[in-house]
């Protein structure tokens, strides 16, 4: 090829591009041109402009060598499928997160209940070795009775057992009436009249401050007065067992350091009466019953399975239950029917329903009072005789507000109690 001028070279390039190959197509069909370095050298401007110029499309089909991708939209079906997949994945993630959250709350509640159980049962166990002095007025009644020596000894053993239970009731209260030994007034709770114990010795402890109580029980009484001065009876009774549990744990357990074992998120005042409660993982008060004979428990007897209790002549079921696991605080077997009871600490669980009879539903004139004291314990002999001395029994029944039937504390009301988190599931005694 001979270079004559830039135009001549370009003409030759055009002829080459226009020539057909042996296969019947032109080189220009593929968008290609023959590159001649001489033409670029001779006329660089012409070469550049020719490269940038739009090349006409010579054919009915697009070039398969064009590197530019073809763009098109998405169909409605494709969008709906993608949205459905995203929704399914989101539902799975949210479901797993919800289950994990519930599991974490339940596990947290178990840890709190277990800690409360350990502190409470340690304190509860100290009563096995607590010395109890009997009220001289009660001793006088027994001494002056027409009993044989063996019967008199049995009467004294029974009176000492009741005195110990009286101490347990005042130092491990599960309702404010245990602190007062009297009912909470239906209005103006600060006007409550605190009674004195009947069986427990009150010598040297009578007066407006202690009212025949131990120092701990007297401290509880002062605590009640502080709370009652700033709330109503309705609020005071709403979560009373949970509030009493907090009071017992913080004032009587762990050498006074038990409060430091619980985080701020575990303590609250859900009813706003000024009395704190321990909270479960769902933010609800953790309640307790000191004696729950009707609770269906794996570690204690259920009184509902033993039939009605006849104190003077208990049936075979009661005596057999007591013989197999007798009340460890009844050292002299004063009550042949008394079986061991474990304090019940329980959370309502995820359904927020306790589902057991705890007698907190009984208010006003129907308020349940486990034990009522006397105005002057030194004059018990003027009011009671031996056969009419009241019996302090943990196995007493309470009135069901729904139908008026008598039921044992801790008895299940309905199926809502099945998800409760309680200390009897821990398998500890």
Secondary structure, DSSP 4 states (H G I P E B T S, - for coil): -----HHHHHHHHHHHHHSB-TTS-BGGGGT-----HHHHHH-HHHHHHHHHSPPPP-SSS--TT--SPPP----HHHHHHHHHHHHHHHHHHHHHHHHHHHHHHHHHHHHHHHHHHHHHHHHHHGGGS----B-HHHHHHHHTS---HHHHHHHHHHHHHHHHHHHHHHHS-SSHHHHHTSPPPSS-GGG--PPBPSSB--TTT-STTTTT--HHHHHHHHHHHHHHTTS-HHHHHHTHHHHHHHHHHHHHSGGGTGGGGS-GGGEE-TT-SS--EEB-TTS-BPEEES--TTS--SSS--GGGS----SSS--HHHHHHHHHSB-TT-TT---TT-B----EEEE-TTTT---B--STT--GGG---S---BS-GGGHHHH--GGG-----TT-EEE-TTT--EEETT-B-SGGGGG-EEGGGGT--
